[in-house]
Amino acid sequence: MSDHRSGLTVGTTLPGLSRADVDRAELRLAPRILRTPVIRSDQLDAQCGARLWLKAENLQRGGSFKVRGALLAVEELAAAGSRGVVAQSTGNHAIAVALAARAHALPTLIVLPSDAPPAKVGRIREAGARVVFAGTTLAERVAAVEELRELHGYDVVDPYENPHVVAGQGTATAELLEQAAAEGVRLDTVVVPVGGGSALAGACLAASGHGAAVVGAEPEAVPAFTAALGAGEPVTVGVGLTIADGLRPDRIGALPFALAALVAEQVLTISEEAIADGMRAALLVARLLVEPAAATALAGALEYASGPGRGTDIGVLLSGGNVEPALVAAVLADPADLAHRAVAS
């Protein structure tokens, strides 16, 4: 596990969005989503020497926090007279878009990597969307989305560049901060997983003016945000094998990068072993079934909290729980078998 500090501080304005957008999103979403619980674990606290506040978005509608942004974005398109929607995803955004579009009776096309987890594919189809497979890279999925958009005249629900999606994702962190405050606690830090960047960008918006540091955690095998910070802009990275299928985008979005580069304190790169350890800790210690993307954030929080001067209260966004049963079994059983279940972007 390693880290990379951005060296940047919170600016007075953020590109195109503000905390007020998250506040408005909270009001709009309140009747339609679950206010998921924040879980505490004395054992985890003792392990890292800090108090962890685990936001259990694995219990959210659709199995992840992604439904927050999808509901807002699809609602805007439906109100504008959309004929249908198309989206690309490694899984959770696709599930969320399919559910949101079904609520508005909009036809939905979803582009997935060819090796997408069967459980996520099944949930997308159950929501009424048509699934199209396109290679394994982000560029291949984006190209397929563009072709389908031109062919059908549908609107694109981008998982990273849509401001409604980013604001919606920020409501998960906003709730976490509020729920801790209701217990008389002001969080020092919030740790979120990083793939395409919407969770990180949303967290940066939600934490603006609050005083909590925002820390990203991404797989060591897919260091897209770390590479972007080094280059000063989003870049495509070479990708290794990872069990964190939800964090496979090989390039962070331009909008998330613009926000996170201003605000995020640090990004941690998490090894596959640590991600698996995070899954085991969530399940066996916190009694929460989470997917590897969420476990990446937990592993990052455990590492971050063990360092000097990290504060006493750390929030963790457990982003989702859509995980293959076979992967859970492998994580709990034979580490050698786990290596065979890792996937490349």
Salt bridges, closest charged atoms under 4 A:
ASP21 OD1 - ARG24 NH2 2.83
ASP23 OD1 - ARG19 NE 2.80
ASP45 OD2 - ARG40 NH2 2.40
GLU57 OE1 - ARG68 NE 2.86
GLU75 OE1 - ARG28 NH2 2.28
GLU75 OE2 - ARG32 NH1 3.08
GLU76 OE2 - ARG28 NH2 3.08
ASP115 OD1 - ARG248 NH2 3.07
GLU146 OE2 - ARG149 NH2 2.47
GLU150 OE2 - ARG149 NH2 3.86
GLU175 OE1 - LYS55 NZ 2.69
GLU175 OE1 - ARG68 NH2 3.01
GLU178 OE2 - ARG19 NH2 3.87
GLU178 OE1 - ARG35 NH2 3.11
ASP245 OD2 - LYS120 NZ 2.65
GLU265 OE2 - ARG5 NH1 3.66
ASP277 OD1 - ARG280 NH2 2.47
GLU291 OE2 - LYS120 NZ 3.16
ASP313 OD1 - ARG51 NE 2.78
ASP337 OD2 - ARG341 NE 3.31
